[in-house]
Amino acid sequence: MVAARAEGGSTNPPGFDLSYPVGSVTETHQCEWRGRAEELASENTALKDRLGSVEHQLEALARAVFGKKSEKLPPIREQLRDGTPADPQATLKKRRAARAAREELPTRESHHRVPTEKRHCPKCGSTDLRPLGRGAETVVYEYIPARLERQIHVQEKLACACGEGIVTAEAPKAVEGGQYGPGLMAHVAVSKCLDSIPLYRQAKALARVGVPIHRNTLGDLFHRSADLAVPLYERLLELIRLEDYVRADETPQRVLAPGKTRRAYVWTFRTEKLIAYVHAHGRSGSTAVAVLGGTKGYVQVDAYSGYNAITTPEGRLRVGCWAHVRRRFFDALSKAPEAQRALDLILELYRVDAEVDADGQRGTDVHREARRDRSAAALRELSAWLTQEQPKHPPKSPIGEAIQYTRSQWDALTRFLEDPRLALDNNASEGALRPLALGRKNYLFVGHDEAGENLAALMSLLATCEANGVNPIEYLADVLLRVSTHPASRLDELLPHRWRPPDLPNAA
């Protein structure tokens, strides 16, 4: 056989001639095993892609649950600092503000006398001692536990000598139909909405300070507050519709159903000063249409198709979220180190905005020019990198999906170049949903859709209070008394961003 090979003869065993004329293999040979092998190779490639995707999901889950802080996506602010220490002037400013806030606390002054047995001079023993100035001071910040008090309002009655006329003093303002004051009702609402404390835990805390109020009673107070707040909530949604730039997002919420719970959703729509939540039976785009349908301007959202109905040529322009893009490339980094280049270019977009913001020029023409110069250059480089890298990676791989997501959203992602008011990401909306996410862990679900709607209404007003630096308990305790009798034409005076305490004039 060796000799035959040397002479150019066939090396195949007798009866097994597998040689073909040159060029005839692909043209004339039909082999079912070759076709089957190609199918298996294709299936094997698809299986490897799926396996790689599953491995990536497991790795991301393990990193999120068990990973060290260094393995998680670092905040933009930390990356922009790049190891440099925090600005000492900014730190000093925060400390001064905290000190000033402490000095504004209610103050109770206690005077301590020197005991009789020590009222003598430690040197000569004389008892002829005189006060030396105001004395030494020791400042202590003490926690005073919350308490409820039982208030009895006695209204004077005066009778005329004629025996027919009686004059009675007016009763203090109170929420109609209830014996509990607006301060308590506001406390219950704020504790549940902003602090995510379930009503049964509030009942335990009240019992601890000697006020046993059943959780069902607290529930009645919560829903009564929401009923009174409905006109303000509806007006808040109307004002958001009128805004030119709105950010939106949504998150699941469980609703009690017979024998189980079902999934509903809470949507948030926010502007710079206003935040509104909407409880919806599902995640369909009908909620976005109900709130923003028929309006024009910008809407900043993620890639979810539920917003497509309002991001039409006749509707709002879609603004993308670079935080979502950044997260996808970070998740792909462990399998594809080249994703770091995309992260660096995205970081450059944030660096431009951070520098402009530090100069106090956010939203100005200076900001617009900086974006059109430096940010646009980073985007051109990123676009070229995406085009170059996409053919190198399987479409279902983590980096392949990140690249495809970015390219498919490119118009929305680059729209921030048009208007300096537009943010790079939608983190503000996601942040507005965090109290609800925490609430899911604490109270798990709402009893029914009406309860979800009440929660959304109160959350809207109270979250808007926080966004405008308004004390939510003081606000709600005041408007619960006034909203029923306040003129409808002046309802905006009771909205959180325009509200003023009763002793101050209302804002224009």
C-alpha positions in Angstrom: 0.0 0.0 0.0 2.9 2.3 0.7 4.3 1.6 -2.7 0.9 2.3 -4.3 0.7 5.7 -2.5 4.2 6.5 -3.8 3.2 5.7 -7.3 0.0 7.8 -7.0 -2.3 4.8 -6.8 -5.4 4.5 -4.6 -4.9 3.7 -0.9 -8.5 2.7 -0.3 -9.2 -1.0 0.5 -10.4 -3.1 -2.3 -14.1 -2.5 -3.2 -14.1 0.9 -1.4 -13.1 3.5 -4.1 -13.9 6.9 -2.5 -11.9 9.0 -5.1 -13.9 11.4 -7.4 -12.9 13.4 -10.4 -11.8 16.9 -9.4 -14.7 19.4 -9.2 -17.4 16.7 -9.1 -17.9 16.2 -5.4 -20.2 19.2 -4.8 -21.8 18.9 -8.2 -22.8 15.3 -8.5 -22.4 13.5 -5.2 -25.6 13.2 -3.1 -24.9 11.8 0.4 -27.6 11.7 3.1 -25.0 11.4 5.8 -23.2 14.6 4.6 -26.5 16.5 4.8 -27.2 15.0 8.2 -23.7 16.0 9.4 -24.3 19.6 8.3 -27.6 19.7 10.1 -26.0 18.4 13.3 -23.2 20.9 12.9 -25.8 23.7 12.6 -27.7 22.4 15.6 -24.5 22.1 17.6 -23.7 25.8 16.8 -27.2 26.9 17.9 -26.9 24.7 21.1 -23.5 26.4 21.9 -25.1 29.8 21.5 -28.0 28.9 23.8 -25.6 27.4 26.3 -23.5 30.5 26.2 -26.6 32.6 26.8 -27.6 30.5 29.8 -24.1 30.6 31.2 -24.2 34.4 30.9 -27.5 34.6 32.6 -26.3 32.4 35.5 -23.2 34.4 35.8 -25.1 37.7 35.9 -27.5 36.3 38.5 -24.6 35.0 40.7 -22.8 38.4 40.4 -25.9 40.3 41.4 -26.7 38.1 44.4 -23.3 36.9 45.6 -20.8 39.1 43.8 -18.5 41.6 45.5 -19.2 45.3 45.1 -16.3 45.5 42.7 -18.1 43.0 40.4 -21.2 45.1 40.1 -21.8 47.9 37.7 -20.0 51.0 39.3 -22.0 54.2 39.4 -21.2 56.8 36.8 -20.3 59.3 39.5 -17.6 57.0 40.9 -16.2 56.3 37.4 -16.0 60.0 36.6 -14.0 60.7 39.7 -11.5 58.0 38.6 -10.0 57.6 42.1 -9.7 61.3 42.8 -10.8 62.3 46.3 -14.2 64.1 46.7 -14.2 67.8 46.5 -13.4 69.1 50.0 -15.5 72.2 49.5 -18.6 70.2 48.6 -18.1 68.0 51.6 -17.7 71.0 53.8 -20.9 72.5 52.3 -22.8 69.4 53.2 -21.5 69.4 56.8 -22.5 73.0 57.2 -26.0 72.4 55.8 -26.4 69.4 58.3 -25.2 71.6 61.2 -27.6 74.3 60.2 -30.5 71.9 60.1 -29.7 70.6 63.6 -29.6 74.1 64.9 -33.2 74.6 63.6 -34.5 71.8 65.7 -36.9 72.6 68.6 -34.8 73.3 71.6 -35.5 72.7 75.3 -33.0 74.2 77.7 -32.4 72.6 81.1 -30.4 74.4 83.9 -28.3 72.3 86.2 -27.2 73.7 89.6 -24.1 72.8 91.4 -25.0 70.5 94.3 -25.0 72.0 97.7 -22.2 69.8 98.9 -19.9 71.1 96.1 -20.8 74.8 96.4 -17.4 75.8 97.8 -14.0 76.9 96.4 -11.8 73.8 95.7 -8.7 76.0 96.7 -9.7 78.0 99.8 -13.0 76.4 100.8 -14.9 79.7 100.6 -18.7 79.5 100.0 -18.8 83.0 98.6 -19.4 82.0 94.9 -20.8 84.1 92.1 -22.2 83.1 88.7 -19.5 83.1 86.0 -21.1 84.0 82.7 -23.8 81.8 81.2 -22.0 78.7 82.3 -20.8 75.6 80.4 -23.0 74.1 77.7 -23.4 70.5 76.6 -25.5 69.9 73.5 -27.3 66.5 73.2 -29.6 65.5 70.4 -32.3 63.2 71.8 -35.0 61.2 70.1 -38.5 61.9 71.4 -40.8 59.0 70.6 -43.9 59.9 68.6 -47.1 60.1 70.5 -50.8 60.6 69.9 -53.0 62.7 72.1 -56.7 62.8 72.7 -58.0 66.3 71.9 -61.3 67.5 73.3 -62.6 70.7 71.8 -65.2 72.4 74.0 -67.3 74.8 71.9 -68.7 77.6 74.0 -72.5 78.1 73.9 -74.1 81.4 74.7 -77.8 81.8 75.4 -79.7 85.0 75.1 -81.7 86.3 78.1 -84.8 86.2 75.8 -84.6 82.4 76.0 -84.7 81.9 72.2 -81.3 82.6 70.8 -78.2 80.5 71.2 -74.7 81.2 69.8 -72.2 78.3 69.5 -68.5 78.7 68.8 -67.3 77.0 65.6 -65.7 73.6 65.8 -62.1 73.2 64.6 -61.7 72.0 61.0 -61.6 68.2 60.7 -61.9 65.7 57.9 -65.5 65.0 57.3 -67.0 61.9 58.7 -64.1 60.8 60.9 -62.8 61.1 64.5 -59.2 60.8 63.5 -57.3 64.0 62.8 -55.6 64.8 59.4 -52.2 64.6 61.0 -52.7 60.9 61.8 -54.1 60.2 58.4 -51.1 61.9 56.8 -48.7 59.9 59.0 -50.4 56.6 57.9 -50.2 57.5 54.2 -46.6 58.8 54.3 -45.4 55.7 56.3 -46.9 53.3 53.8 -46.2 55.2 50.5 -42.7 56.7 51.2 -41.4 54.5 54.0 -42.9 51.3 52.7 -44.2 50.3 56.1 -47.3 48.0 55.9 -50.3 48.9 57.9 -50.0 45.9 60.2 -46.5 47.1 61.2 -47.9 50.6 61.8 -50.6 49.1 64.0 -47.9 47.4 66.1 -45.9 50.6 66.4 -48.9 52.6 67.5 -49.8 50.0 70.1 -46.2 50.3 71.4 -46.9 53.9 72.3 -50.2 53.1 73.9 -52.6 53.7 71.0 -54.2 50.4 69.9 -55.7 51.1 66.5 -56.7 48.1 64.4 -55.0 47.6 61.0 -58.5 47.7 59.4 -59.0 51.2 60.8 -55.7 52.3 59.5 -56.7 50.9 56.1 -59.9 52.9 56.2 -57.9 56.1 57.0 -55.6 55.4 54.1 -58.3 54.9 51.6 -60.2 57.9 52.9 -57.1 60.1 52.3 -56.9 58.7 48.8 -60.6 59.6 48.1 -60.0 63.1 49.2 -56.9 63.4 47.1 -58.4 62.3 43.8 -59.0 65.8 42.4 -55.4 66.7 43.0 -54.2 63.5 41.5 -56.2 64.0 38.4 -55.0 67.5 38.0 -51.4 66.3 38.4 -51.8 64.0 35.5 -53.3 66.8 33.4 -50.3 69.0 34.0 -47.9 66.2 33.1 -49.7 65.7 29.8 -49.0 69.4 29.0 -45.3 69.0 29.6 -43.0 69.0 26.6 -40.5 66.5 28.1 -41.8 63.5 30.1 -39.9 60.4 31.4 -41.8 57.1 31.9 -41.2 53.6 33.2 -43.2 50.7 34.7 -42.8 48.0 37.3 -44.9 44.9 38.3 -47.2 44.9 41.3 -49.0 41.9 42.8 -52.8 42.1 43.3 -54.7 39.7 45.5 -56.9 37.3 43.5 -59.0 34.3 44.6 -56.6 31.7 46.0 -53.5 33.5 44.5 -52.2 36.8 43.4 -52.0 38.2 39.8 -49.6 40.6 38.2 -50.6 44.2 37.6 -48.3 47.1 36.8 -47.5 50.6 38.2 -46.4 53.1 35.6 -44.6 56.3 36.5 -44.7 59.5 34.4 -42.5 62.3 35.6 -41.2 65.7 34.8 -38.6 67.9 36.5 -41.1 68.8 39.3 -44.0 66.4 38.9 -44.3 62.7 39.5 -47.4 60.6 38.9 -48.1 56.9 39.2 -50.8 55.0 37.4 -52.0 51.5 38.5 -52.9 49.4 35.5 -54.3 45.9 35.1 -51.5 44.9 32.7 -48.5 46.2 30.8 -50.2 47.0 27.5 -49.5 50.3 25.9 -53.0 51.5 26.6 -51.8 53.1 29.9 -49.2 55.2 28.0 -51.9 56.2 25.5 -54.3 57.2 28.3 -51.7 59.5 29.9 -49.8 60.9 26.9 -51.8 59.9 23.9 -52.4 62.8 21.5 -49.6 65.0 23.0 -46.3 66.1 21.4 -42.8 66.6 22.7 -40.3 64.2 24.0 -40.8 61.0 26.0 -37.8 59.2 27.5 -38.3 55.5 27.9 -36.5 52.2 27.4 -37.0 49.9 24.3 -40.3 48.4 25.5 -42.8 48.3 22.6 -45.7 49.4 24.9 -44.6 53.0 24.2 -44.7 52.6 20.4 -48.3 53.9 20.3 -47.3 57.3 21.6 -43.9 57.6 19.8 -45.3 58.1 16.3 -44.7 60.8 13.8 -47.9 62.5 15.1 -47.0 62.0 18.7 -43.9 62.3 20.9 -40.2 61.8 19.9 -38.6 58.8 21.7 -35.5 59.5 23.8 -33.4 56.5 24.6 -31.6 55.5 27.8 -27.8 55.1 27.9 -28.0 53.4 31.3 -29.7 50.4 29.7 -27.0 50.2 27.0 -24.2 50.6 29.6 -25.6 47.7 31.6 -25.8 45.4 28.6 -22.1 46.0 27.7 -21.0 45.6 31.3 -22.8 42.3 31.6 -21.0 41.1 28.4 -17.6 42.2 29.7 -16.7 38.9 31.4 -17.1 36.9 28.1 -16.0 39.7 25.7 -13.3 42.1 27.1 -13.6 44.2 24.0 -16.9 45.5 25.4 -14.7 47.8 27.6 -14.3 50.1 24.5 -18.0 50.7 24.4 -18.1 51.4 28.1 -15.3 54.0 27.8 -17.1 55.8 25.0 -20.4 55.8 26.9 -18.5 57.2 29.9 -17.3 60.0 27.8 -20.9 61.1 27.1 -21.4 61.3 30.9 -18.1 63.2 31.4 -19.2 65.9 29.0 -22.5 66.4 30.9 -20.8 66.3 34.3 -18.3 69.0 33.3 -21.0 71.2 32.0 -23.1 70.7 35.1 -20.1 71.5 37.3 -19.9 74.9 35.5 -23.6 75.5 36.1 -24.4 75.4 32.4 -26.7 72.5 32.2 -29.5 73.0 29.7 -27.9 76.1 28.2 -26.5 76.8 24.7 -23.1 76.0 26.2 -24.4 72.5 27.0 -25.8 72.1 23.5 -22.5 73.1 21.9 -20.5 70.8 24.1 -22.7 67.9 23.2 -22.6 68.6 19.4 -18.8 68.8 19.6 -17.5 66.3 22.1 -20.5 64.0 22.6 -21.1 63.7 18.8 -17.4 62.8 18.3 -17.7 60.0 20.9 -21.0 58.8 19.2 -19.3 58.6 15.8 -16.5 56.5 17.2 -18.9 54.2 19.0 -21.0 53.8 15.8 -17.9 52.8 13.9 -16.9 50.4 16.6 -20.4 48.8 16.6 -20.3 48.3 12.8 -16.8 46.7 13.1 -17.6 44.4 16.0 -21.1 43.1 15.1 -19.9 40.5 12.5 -17.4 39.1 14.9 -20.0 37.9 17.5 -22.9 35.5 17.4 -26.2 37.4 17.5 -27.4 35.6 20.7 -24.2 36.1 22.6 -24.2 38.8 25.4 -22.1 41.3 23.4 -24.0 40.4 20.2 -27.3 41.3 21.9 -25.8 44.5 23.4 -24.6 45.6 20.0 -27.9 44.8 18.3 -29.8 46.6 21.0 -27.7 49.7 20.7 -27.9 49.9 16.9 -31.7 49.3 16.9 -32.2 52.2 19.3 -29.6 54.5 17.8 -32.0 57.2 16.7 -33.6 57.4 20.2 -30.2 57.2 21.9 -28.7 60.1 20.0 -31.7 62.4 20.3 -30.2 64.1 23.3 -28.0 66.0 20.9 -31.1 68.0 19.8 -32.0 69.5 23.1 -29.8 70.1 26.2 -32.7 69.6 28.5 -32.8 65.9 27.6 -31.0 63.6 30.0 -28.7 60.8 28.9 -30.6 58.1 30.8 -34.0 57.4 32.4 -32.6 56.8 35.9 -34.9 59.5 37.3 -38.0 57.4 36.4 -36.4 54.2 37.7 -35.5 56.0 40.9 -39.2 57.1 41.3 -40.2 53.4 41.2 -37.8 52.3 44.0 -40.3 53.0 46.9 -42.7 50.7 45.1 -40.1 48.0 44.7 -39.3 48.2 48.4 -43.0 48.1 49.1 -43.4 44.9 47.2 -40.9 43.3 49.6 -42.7 44.6 52.7 -46.5 44.5 52.0 -46.1 41.9 49.1 -49.4 42.9 47.3 -52.4 45.2 47.3 -55.8 43.8 48.1 -57.6 44.8 44.8 -57.2 47.2 41.9 -59.0 50.0 43.7 -56.4 49.7 46.5 -53.7 49.9 43.9 -55.3 53.0 42.4 -55.5 54.6 45.8 -51.8 53.8 46.5 -50.8 55.3 43.1 -52.8 58.5 43.8 -51.2 59.2 47.2 -47.8 58.1 46.0 -48.0 60.7 43.3 -48.7 63.6 45.6 -46.2 62.5 48.3 -43.4 61.7 45.8 -44.0 65.1 44.2 -43.6 66.7 47.7 -40.2 65.1 48.1 -39.1 66.2 44.6 -39.9 69.8 45.5 -38.5 69.8 49.0 -42.0 69.9 50.7 -42.6 68.1 54.0 -45.1 65.4 52.9 -46.8 65.0 56.3 -47.4 68.8 56.7 -48.6 69.0 53.1 -51.1 66.2 53.3 -52.4 67.1 56.7 -53.2 70.6 55.4 -54.8 69.7 52.0 -57.0 66.9 53.5 -58.8 69.7 55.4 -58.9 72.2 52.5 -59.5 70.2 49.3 -63.2 69.6 49.8 -64.0 73.3 50.1 -61.3 74.8 48.0 -62.5 76.5 44.8 -62.0 74.3 41.8 -60.6 77.2 39.7 -57.8 77.5 42.2 -57.1 73.8 42.7 -53.5 74.2 41.5 -52.7 76.1 44.7 -53.0 72.8 46.6 -50.6 70.8 44.4 -47.3 70.0 46.1 -45.1 72.2 43.9 -47.3 75.2 44.5 -48.5 74.6 48.0 -47.5 76.9 50.8 -48.3 76.4 54.6 -51.5 78.2 55.6 -49.6 81.1 57.2 -47.9 82.0 54.0 -49.4 83.3 50.7 -50.0 80.9 48.0 -47.7 80.7 45.1 -48.8 82.2 41.8 
